Structure formats: C-alpha cells, structure tokens
Amino acid sequence: MSASALQPEPLSAPVEVAAGECPVNHDLYPGGPTFLRWHHTRVGYLKSWRLALGAVWSTYRHTISEYLADLPGQDDVIVARAPMRKAVIVRNPELARHVLVANQDNYIKSAEYDLLAVGFGRGLVTDLNEGLWNRNRRLVQPIFAKRQVDLFAPQMAEAAARTISRWDELYAEGKPVDITAEMNYLTMDIVAQTMFGIDLSGDMAERMRIYFARLLKLFGVGFIVGAAPPLRWVVDKLAAHGPDELSSHTPRLAIRALRIGASVAAPRTMKGLRWVERTIDQLIADHRSGRIARQDNLLALLMAAEDPETGAKYTDLEIRDELMTFLGAGFETTAAALAWTWYLLSRNPDARAKLGQEVDRVLGGRQPTAADVDNLPWTAAVLNEAMRVYPPILGLARTAKADDVLGDYPISAGTTVMVLIDSIHHNERVWDDAKTFDPARFLKENLQPEQRKAHMPFGAGKRMCVASGFANLEAIIGIAALAQNYELDLLPGQQPRREVTFTGGPEGEILMRLRKRHP
C-alpha cells in the first residue's frame, strides 16, 4: 500500500511567510529558518485506518522506512484519528525539537513504552513515572560522564582485537563474514566486559544474541503498530472506577497484562526473556557475594550509585531493569549502526579509502584509545552519516500533558505526538541529496547549525539516551580498529532491508568478503 495513494486533503493551504519569519506562534520560533513553511493536513477516520494499515503492511514487508518517506509533504504535521486516540505525526526538525527540547516537560513518554517495559524492564528508556525517572537519571548520570566512560576504552579496544583475531581465521579459510552477526558479537563482548565484568562467549553469547533479537522484533513490531495504548486505556478506565490506590499501579498492571498476552502469543520469546532475567539476577548475586570481584563495570557502579539529593540507592530489581534497558538499547543499537556503517562503506570506496588513510595516520598499527577520538574526524563523520541514513531509532512517541501549538496546529492535552527521526534525517529541506551517503557533510567545516539540530540518532532533550557518549566511543573505537586491518566488500546478489524492531537493524545476514589492508 503506497502512501501516495493516501494523500490526505489539506486542512488549509500552506502558510506563506517571508524569509526568516514563522507564522502563528512567533514567540515560540522567533526568526525561524527559511526552509520552514508550516503546513498541516488532517486525515479522517477512514484514511487514518488506511494509513495505519499501510504502516502495518509495510512493517510486515520490512519496508516501513520507505513507507514513511513516501508520506506526503516533508514539513507537514499529519493529524490522524482513530478510536481511542488521535496521533500527530511530526517530520519537521524544528517542531521535533519543540516537542523533545523546548517544551519537553509538556510531552511525556506515551503508553507505547509500556510494551517495551515488558521486555526490558522499567529503566530509563521505558519508565513513564517522571519522579522515579528523575531519581534514576540522577543515579545513572555520573556513571556515563565522559571521564568515566573513557575508562572503558581499553576493554572496547580489546574486544575489537578479539574480533580481528576471529576475522584473521576466517580470512585464512577464505570465508565471508556475516557483518550483522559479527557486530552483534562485538558489541555483546563489549557489553559483557563493561557492564558485568565477565567474558561472554560461545553458547552463552549466542543465546543472549538470539534472545534479544527475538525480544526486539516482538516488542518493536508492537511499538510500531501501537499495541500498548488500547490496553493501557482499558486499565486506566478500570482503575478510575476502583480504589484510589489502584490508580498509582496502572503502569505495572498494564505491563503485567501485556506480559501475560506476550507469553501466550510468543512463548518461545518470553521463555528467552525469563532466561536473560535469571542470568542477570545471578550476576547481581555474584557481585553482592564477592564471587565477581571486578569493580570496573557498570553493574558495580550501579550497585554503588547513590542519589545526591536523597541518598537513595537502587534495589536489585531496579538494577536488573536498568541492565535490561542498557542491554536492549545498548548492544543492539550500536551493533545495528556498525553493521549499516560497513554496508554503506562497501558501496562507497572513496569514503572507505579516506577512513583507512586516517586510521593509518593516527594509529600507526596500535589499538585506538579514548584520546584518539578527537583526532579521527573522518571516522566520526562516517559514523554520524551512517546513523543519519539508518538511524538507530526510527521514531519517538510522546503524549501532550497540556494544550500546545505545533507550527500552526493546536495540540490538545492527551494527543499522541509521533516524532519520526528517520523522516527528519531524510528531510530534503535540511539535507542536500538526503538519500546519498556523504560523510563529508558531518565534518566540522561543513555541518550547518540546522543540520546539527536535525541530527538526533539518540533522541534529544533531557530524555536523550544517557549512554550516547558510551555508544559513540564504542562505535568509533570499533570502526577504527577494524578498518585499520580490513576492508569489507559486499557479496553480490544482496539487497539488505531494515528489520522490524525498535532499532531497525539489518534483516538477516549481510555477507561480506574480507580483504586485508596490510597483507
């Protein structure tokens, strides 16, 4: 189902404005950029359902990114209505930053995150309780400060060295690599070392990788098609007619109900989830008892973390929830970004050659360190451009607490606002030749202010991924270490597509031929 067949009728003609002006709400966007022309379209119930069914169908066919790109108008606010909810779809970077940054306190995480909490616990990514989220953010923030994150760089480089050793064996045997699986192994190795202080390899690593892939697919599809809000609506309505204390437990009730439903619908996936939870519980117990003595890991730091305002500490269940969140959002998002990076480089030999020249000049054959990052601008540009083309997060969902205005469209309290990061990253008004992979656009001398604001692979505002610095360091060290030793060529006959998950990684294998750079 093509979005072009679903052209919604304009509610009003595009608002013509003079250069440098923004209509309607001048206080909100003073001196707005000239590429903005506020325009919104309203979609009735029938076309709303057609849009929704088109999204579901394209999700099934693994073409959701193409479907979103074909929606009419790049700077539109698309207003869609369906029973029990109204959704406003935002693909304009300035409006997105209004939701995520300028007026972020008015836009809370929506009920879609209840679904993610079923699989990944009520951590920073999924928790809808603002008070608890603020406390946990204060606990976690120091752990992901740059000075602390840089201490993990040696473990990241050692994990990359183990990947190179594995590739050396495959190269000697003339075998290709599946870059999707290889980047999952690399990031899982880094996570095991930095998060738990253990070596995770062999059968245990493979089980962890498979289980998390299943979890992300199950709950990613549910997130995209909006499975959670109807159930949350029912639970909220029931709670409203029950005892007062019941209302405070509606998030947990919704999550439990969703978990029961998921266990019936996907028993194998939920069995894997329970195995992961038991494994993490055992690791926490081993740290508590001293059987794991290492302190240079996130688990030890979480156990020692203390709220500077209240002195509160994490419970073991809260630690498990945060670790599940870091695992789900950490290893898979970085692995997806790296896999797409190698794929894009294989199709752009000039960009790949510049990468090799830079790492040779800076590293000279040694392992990369945190201190090298500032001297690897092309490597960072390659990563940033890969995350623009294939953002680790397709979109974000928020709910308006109070009435507001987006551009020229009034937002009423309770409205769901969908910020489509993938569409923002491909907005032709912001990015010249947006479909082309061009790392040079992210070099310091080329990057424009509006592009910097429109690039949001980890979100934006106070709920931006707290571990974005960790993920960037991990990815740059991984790219630099591997690119120093190998170039990868895509085997013919492959057309990789995005997996239907929250992170949008590659669907299945991407087979690549190894080529040693310094035989």
Order of alpha helices (4+ residues) and beta strands (2+ residues): beta-alpha-alpha-beta-beta-alpha-beta-alpha-alpha-alpha-alpha-beta-alpha-alpha-alpha-alpha-alpha-alpha-alpha-alpha-alpha-alpha-alpha-beta-beta-beta-beta-alpha-alpha-alpha-beta-beta
